[in-house]
Amino acid sequence: MSARLLNKRILLIVGGGIAAYKTPELVRQLVKEGANVQCLLSKSGSEFVTALTLASVSGNKVFQNLFDLTDETEMGHIQLSRNADLVLVAPATAGVVAKMAQGFANALASTALLATDKPVMIAPAMNVRMWLHDATQRNLETLINDGIAIIDPNEGDMACGETGPGRMAEPSEIMEAVAEALVPKGPLKGLKALVTAGPTHEPIDPVRYIANRSSGKQGYAIAEAMAALGAETLLVSGPVNLPDPSGVRVIRIETAVEMAAACEEALPSQIAVMTAAVADWRTTLPAYEEIAKQADNTPLSLELTENPDILAGLANHTHRPDLIVGFAAETEQVMDHAREKFNRKGCDWLMANNVSPDSGVMGGDFNTIHFLTRTSEENWEMLSKQDVALRLAGKIADYFSETHSKPEKQEAQ
């Protein structure tokens, strides 16, 4: 699956024109590109395509009625329009265009369009005379001035028998316009980024495991920030209770050995940010059945094997990333331990933080970072984990723009 629209949320509003028959194929292409498509089917649109068809190709419930009590309870029209990254109207008939230009809100589709605070894109479809009419052109100009993107219709034969402009763009053309609008074009475009996050769970038996504490919040925020700047981002995540970051491909693992293998598969990458709290040890031979407590309270003895050092392994890899950022979670003598780890691991930058119980960092939403490079050290003020991610992503972008040239094409190995 292509990752161009991975985790992007699109609200597709289907208008009432013959071109609505193309919308199942449009949904299929968007879903193939990784998008989560929610369909809103207008009453007139249902004359040309069924809700069942759209639900089947999208994998989501189709909304139709503004006054459906169940729908409004589950997801009101305002929330429906604001949960999306993009609102797409296809086909946008002359009537839909006129309602949008005048701000009408007398049905579910027009109400959702008026209530949204997200980007809106329309694919007009109508008779050539309707398209060329002065009223339609005035309405389109109003929509453009309102910031709405127009996917120009094609010219050709129409269902009414006439020929000229007004045919809705093909599904592939609409899909490309959506991708152009949603795919980041930031300073990291063309670069691949690997991010690790969360803990690893090393099984003792089927119900017990060894683990380090980690919510994964910082790593997930960093992955999303990297993707927002245009990097093709892969997140290798241990067991956490977090949704996939927008625009990020996620591989979920459980053990350190699995994380190491996933990172190996991700190479070559230009950027690696290793935030995961990887367990240092695993049991040599995990039990296949639950280990029962002994009646005489004999202490349990576990034979442990050291886990692979994923950060050091990347630093010494044949396909070493151009920039490797490590993390050091410490509870005391933070800077001393961080400097020692920095020298030992071979990474380019290291971000250290105090995770002692009274810091509130573990599982919390804020972090205080000590940022180390080979030539400098910075002490960042307390920031939200999202702001830490944005600051780091900005530094990475500066690093590549100032000192490195991005590859024109990433060759497969």
C-alpha positions in Angstrom: 0.0 0.0 0.0 1.2 3.5 -0.8 1.6 5.7 2.2 0.8 9.0 0.5 -2.6 9.4 2.3 -1.9 7.1 5.3 -4.2 7.9 8.2 -5.6 11.0 6.4 -9.3 11.5 7.2 -11.4 12.5 4.2 -15.1 13.4 4.4 -16.6 12.8 0.9 -19.9 14.5 0.2 -21.6 12.9 -2.7 -23.9 15.3 -4.7 -26.8 14.4 -6.9 -25.5 14.1 -10.4 -25.0 11.2 -12.8 -21.2 11.5 -12.1 -22.0 10.1 -8.7 -21.6 6.7 -10.3 -17.8 7.3 -10.2 -17.6 7.9 -6.5 -17.2 4.2 -5.5 -14.1 4.0 -7.6 -12.9 7.3 -6.2 -13.3 5.9 -2.6 -11.5 2.8 -3.6 -8.5 4.7 -4.9 -8.4 6.9 -1.8 -8.6 3.9 0.5 -5.9 2.2 -1.5 -3.6 5.2 -0.8 -4.2 4.7 2.9 -7.0 7.3 3.5 -9.8 6.8 6.0 -12.9 7.9 3.9 -16.2 8.8 5.6 -19.0 9.3 3.1 -21.9 11.7 3.4 -24.5 10.8 0.8 -27.0 13.5 -0.2 -30.6 12.6 -0.8 -30.3 13.3 -4.6 -27.0 11.5 -4.6 -28.7 8.3 -3.4 -30.6 8.3 -6.7 -27.4 7.4 -8.4 -25.3 5.4 -5.9 -26.4 3.5 -2.8 -25.2 3.9 0.8 -24.5 0.1 0.9 -22.0 0.5 -2.0 -20.2 3.4 -0.4 -20.1 1.7 2.9 -18.7 -1.5 1.3 -15.8 0.3 -0.5 -15.0 2.7 2.4 -15.4 0.3 5.3 -17.3 3.0 7.2 -20.9 3.9 8.0 -22.5 6.3 5.5 -24.3 9.4 6.8 -27.4 10.6 5.0 -30.0 12.3 7.2 -29.6 15.6 9.1 -32.4 14.7 11.5 -31.5 11.1 12.1 -31.4 11.0 15.9 -29.0 8.0 16.0 -26.5 9.6 13.7 -26.6 12.9 15.6 -26.0 11.0 18.8 -23.1 9.0 17.5 -21.5 11.9 15.5 -23.3 15.2 15.0 -23.0 17.0 11.7 -20.6 19.5 13.2 -18.2 16.9 14.5 -18.5 14.9 11.3 -17.2 17.9 9.3 -14.4 18.7 11.8 -13.0 15.2 12.2 -11.7 15.3 8.7 -8.4 16.5 7.3 -10.2 17.4 4.1 -13.8 17.8 3.0 -14.2 16.7 -0.6 -17.5 17.3 -2.6 -17.8 15.0 -5.7 -19.8 15.5 -7.7 -20.5 19.2 -6.9 -23.5 20.0 -9.0 -24.6 23.5 -10.0 -27.1 23.4 -7.1 -24.4 22.4 -4.6 -22.1 25.1 -5.8 -24.9 27.7 -5.5 -25.8 26.6 -2.0 -22.1 26.7 -0.9 -21.7 30.2 -2.4 -24.8 31.5 -0.6 -24.2 29.7 2.7 -27.3 27.6 2.7 -27.6 25.0 5.4 -30.9 23.2 4.8 -29.6 19.6 4.5 -26.9 17.4 6.0 -24.4 18.1 3.2 -24.8 21.9 3.1 -24.9 22.0 7.0 -21.7 20.1 7.3 -20.0 22.3 4.7 -21.0 25.4 6.5 -19.9 24.0 9.9 -16.5 22.8 8.9 -13.2 24.5 9.8 -11.2 22.2 7.5 -10.0 22.6 3.9 -12.7 22.0 1.3 -12.2 20.8 -2.3 -14.9 20.3 -4.9 -15.1 18.5 -8.2 -17.8 20.2 -10.2 -20.0 18.2 -12.6 -22.9 19.6 -14.6 -24.2 20.3 -18.1 -22.0 22.5 -20.3 -24.5 25.4 -20.4 -24.9 25.3 -16.6 -21.1 25.3 -16.2 -20.7 28.3 -18.5 -23.6 30.3 -17.1 -22.7 33.6 -15.5 -24.4 32.7 -12.2 -22.3 29.5 -11.9 -19.1 31.3 -12.7 -20.0 34.0 -10.1 -20.6 31.3 -7.6 -17.3 29.6 -8.4 -15.5 32.9 -8.0 -17.1 33.3 -4.6 -15.9 29.8 -3.5 -12.4 30.5 -4.7 -12.3 33.7 -2.8 -13.5 31.7 0.3 -10.4 29.5 -0.1 -12.2 26.5 -1.6 -10.1 24.5 -4.1 -11.7 23.7 -7.4 -10.9 20.6 -9.4 -11.7 21.8 -12.9 -14.1 19.5 -14.9 -13.0 17.8 -18.1 -14.4 18.5 -21.6 -16.2 15.8 -23.5 -19.4 14.0 -24.3 -22.0 14.2 -21.5 -25.0 12.0 -20.5 -27.4 14.7 -21.7 -25.9 14.3 -25.2 -24.1 17.6 -25.3 -20.3 18.1 -25.6 -18.1 20.6 -23.7 -16.7 21.4 -20.3 -18.6 20.1 -17.3 -17.7 16.4 -17.0 -16.5 15.6 -13.5 -12.7 14.9 -13.4 -11.9 11.2 -13.4 -11.4 9.5 -10.0 -7.6 9.2 -10.6 -7.4 13.0 -11.2 -9.4 13.8 -8.1 -7.3 11.4 -6.0 -4.1 13.1 -7.3 -5.6 16.5 -6.4 -6.3 15.3 -2.9 -2.8 13.9 -2.5 -1.4 17.2 -3.7 -3.4 19.0 -1.1 -2.7 16.7 1.8 0.8 15.3 1.3 3.4 17.5 3.2 5.9 19.4 1.0 8.1 20.5 3.9 11.9 20.6 4.2 12.2 16.9 4.9 10.5 15.8 1.7 12.5 13.1 0.0 14.0 11.8 3.2 13.2 8.7 5.1 12.9 8.8 8.9 12.8 5.9 11.3 11.4 6.5 14.8 11.0 4.1 17.7 8.7 4.5 20.6 7.1 2.8 23.6 8.4 -0.1 25.7 9.3 -3.6 24.8 7.7 -6.6 26.6 10.0 -9.5 27.2 7.9 -12.6 28.0 8.6 -14.6 31.1 5.6 -16.9 30.5 2.3 -16.4 28.7 1.0 -13.9 31.4 4.1 -12.2 32.7 6.8 -10.1 31.1 9.8 -7.8 31.8 9.4 -4.2 30.6 10.6 -0.6 31.0 7.9 2.0 31.6 7.0 4.1 28.6 3.8 5.8 27.4 5.2 6.3 23.8 3.8 9.8 23.8 7.1 11.5 23.0 8.0 9.2 20.2 4.6 9.3 18.6 4.7 13.1 18.7 8.1 13.1 17.0 7.0 10.8 14.3 4.0 13.0 13.5 6.2 16.1 13.5 8.6 14.5 11.1 5.8 13.4 8.7 4.4 17.0 8.9 7.7 18.3 7.5 7.5 15.9 4.6 9.6 12.9 5.7 8.5 9.5 4.7 8.2 8.3 8.3 8.1 4.8 9.8 7.3 4.4 13.5 8.3 1.1 15.1 6.2 1.0 18.2 6.2 -1.2 21.3 2.9 -1.9 23.1 1.2 1.4 23.8 -2.4 2.7 23.9 -2.1 5.5 21.3 -3.6 6.0 17.8 -1.4 6.0 14.8 0.1 9.4 14.1 -1.2 11.2 10.9 0.8 10.4 7.8 3.0 7.8 9.5 3.4 4.1 8.7 3.3 2.1 12.0 4.8 -1.3 12.7 3.8 -2.7 16.1 6.1 -5.0 17.8 6.4 -6.6 21.3 10.0 -7.6 22.0 13.4 -6.0 21.6 14.4 -8.6 19.1 11.3 -7.8 17.0 12.1 -4.1 17.2 15.7 -4.6 16.1 14.5 -6.6 13.1 12.0 -4.0 12.1 14.7 -1.3 12.3 17.0 -3.4 10.2 14.2 -3.8 7.6 13.7 0.0 7.6 17.2 0.7 6.4 18.4 2.6 4.5 17.0 5.7 6.1 18.6 9.1 6.4 17.1 9.9 9.9 16.7 7.7 13.0 15.2 9.0 16.2 15.3 6.3 18.9 13.0 7.1 21.7 11.9 3.6 22.6 12.5 2.3 26.2 13.9 -1.0 25.2 14.3 -3.6 27.9 18.0 -4.4 28.5 17.3 -8.1 29.3 15.0 -10.9 28.2 14.5 -14.4 29.6 16.7 -16.9 27.9 13.9 -19.5 27.6 10.4 -18.1 28.2 8.0 -20.7 29.7 5.3 -21.9 27.4 2.9 -22.2 30.3 2.2 -20.0 33.3 4.8 -20.5 36.0 3.0 -21.6 39.1 3.9 -20.2 42.5 5.6 -22.9 44.6 3.8 -24.2 47.7 7.0 -23.8 49.8 7.5 -20.2 48.5 10.8 -21.2 46.8 12.0 -18.0 45.0 11.7 -18.0 41.2 15.0 -18.0 39.4 15.2 -16.5 35.9 18.1 -16.9 33.4 18.5 -13.6 31.5 20.1 -12.8 28.2 21.1 -9.3 27.1 19.0 -7.8 24.4 20.5 -6.3 21.2 21.6 -2.7 21.6 19.5 -1.2 18.8 20.9 2.3 19.0 24.5 1.2 18.9 23.8 -1.3 16.2 22.4 1.5 13.9 25.4 3.7 14.7 27.7 0.9 13.4 25.6 -0.3 10.6 26.8 -0.5 7.0 23.7 1.6 6.0 24.1 3.9 9.0 21.5 6.8 8.9 23.0 10.2 8.2 21.6 11.5 11.5 20.9 9.3 14.6 19.2 10.8 17.6 19.3 8.8 20.8 17.3 9.3 24.1 18.6 8.8 27.6 16.0 8.5 30.4 17.7 9.0 33.7 16.6 9.3 37.4 19.8 10.8 38.8 23.1 12.5 37.7 21.3 13.1 34.4 24.0 14.9 32.5 26.8 12.7 33.7 25.0 9.6 32.6 23.8 11.2 29.4 27.4 12.2 28.4 28.6 8.7 29.1 25.8 7.1 27.0 26.4 9.7 24.2 30.0 8.6 23.9 29.3 4.9 24.2 26.4 4.7 21.8 27.9 6.5 18.8 24.8 8.6 17.9 25.0 12.1 16.5 22.7 13.8 19.0 21.3 12.7 22.3 18.2 14.0 24.2 18.3 13.3 27.9 15.5 13.8 30.4 14.9 13.2 34.1 12.2 10.5 34.5 12.3 10.2 38.3 8.9 9.8 39.9 8.6 13.4 41.0 9.3 14.7 37.5 5.9 13.8 36.1 7.5 13.0 32.8 6.7 9.3 32.7 3.2 9.0 31.2 2.7 12.8 31.4 2.3 15.4 28.6 5.4 17.5 29.4 9.2 17.0 29.1 12.4 18.8 30.1 15.1 18.0 27.6 18.9 18.3 27.7 20.0 18.3 24.1 23.6 17.2 23.4 25.5 17.3 20.1 29.2 16.7 19.5 29.9 20.4 19.8 27.3 21.8 22.2 24.8 21.2 25.0 21.4 22.9 25.4 19.0 22.9 28.3 15.5 23.2 27.0 12.7 24.7 29.2 9.8 22.5 30.1 7.7 22.0 27.0 4.8 19.9 26.0 5.8 16.7 24.3 4.3 18.0 21.1 6.5 21.2 21.3 9.6 19.0 22.0 8.8 17.1 18.9 8.3 20.3 16.8 11.6 21.7 18.1 13.5 18.5 17.3 12.0 18.2 13.9 12.9 21.8 13.1 16.5 21.1 14.2 16.6 18.1 11.9 15.3 20.1 9.0 18.0 22.8 9.6 20.7 20.1 9.8 19.8 18.7 6.4 19.2 22.1 4.7 22.5 23.6 6.0 25.0 20.8 5.9 23.6 17.9 3.9 22.0 17.6 0.5 19.0 15.4 0.2 19.2 12.3 -2.2 17.2 12.7 -5.4 16.0 9.1 -5.1 16.3 6.5 -2.4 17.6 3.3 -3.8 16.2 0.0 -2.6 18.8 -2.3 -1.0 
